[in-house]
Amino acid sequence: MPSLPDNSLPGTPRTFWQRRVVEPVVRQMTQGISPEKIALTLAVGSACGVFPVPGTTTLLCLFVGIFLKLNQPIIQVVNGLLTPLHVALFFLFIRAGDLLTGTPHVKVGFHALETMIWEDPRHFLHLFNGVLVHAMLGWVVLAPFWIILTYSIGLPTLREIMRQRAQAAAEKESLEPPEHPVP
């Protein structure tokens, strides 16, 4: 865990603000910056970002990120970027849930779905609770495969990027003349 600069005098206790606000925010911003944690954040964040219940992905990403100690800014950016895909995959998850349960496919039009979600969420839940259950079931079955695939592709890519950045930094450092103190 990175140490935080303490601007107080030696022996002075940290303020409530430092303990309860500054330190947790800095921990969230800096945790999980290894290639393994970034790849896991991208994989889990992309799976949680397409969870098929409208309006829940931000909280799901937040709680899963805290539980797995993932980088919150990265997981929330991934969640936000996946919003258009979230809508498209909703229908895929419904179909997967229908196939898994062996029930006939219920055709759901996008416009009707959007209208009901935003204008009368209770009516939407009443009419489509079975559809939501099928969509969640489809997500539960497909998400682990997505996480494994994304992680296995992302990890080697991120390791290579980190290796190239370290190599470029080492080359830059070797080309710079050493600093000499001015007399």
Stockholm file with secondary structure:
# STOCKHOLM 1.0

chainA/1-183         MPSLPDNSLPGTPRTFWQRRVVEPVVRQMTQGISPEKIALTLAVGSACGVFPVPGTTTLLCLFVGIFLKLNQPIIQVVNGLLTPLHVALFFLFIRAGDLLTGTPHVKVGFHALETMIWEDPRHFLHLFNGVLVHAMLGWVVLAPFWIILTYSIGLPTLREIMRQRAQAAAEKESLEPPEHPVP
#=GR chainA/1-183 SS CCCCCCCSCTTCCCCHHIIIIIHHHHHHHHSSCSHHHHHHHHHHHHHHTTCSSTTCHHHHHHHHHHHHTCCHHHHHHHHHHTHHHHHHHHHHHHHHHHHHHTCCCCCCCHHHHHHHHHHCHHHHHHHHHHHHHHHHHHHHHHHHHHHHHHHHHHHHHHHHHHHHHHHHHHHHHHHSCCCCCCC
#=GC SS_cons         CCCCCCCSCTTCCCCHHIIIIIHHHHHHHHSSCSHHHHHHHHHHHHHHTTCSSTTCHHHHHHHHHHHHTCCHHHHHHHHHHTHHHHHHHHHHHHHHHHHHHTCCCCCCCHHHHHHHHHHCHHHHHHHHHHHHHHHHHHHHHHHHHHHHHHHHHHHHHHHHHHHHHHHHHHHHHHHSCCCCCCC
//
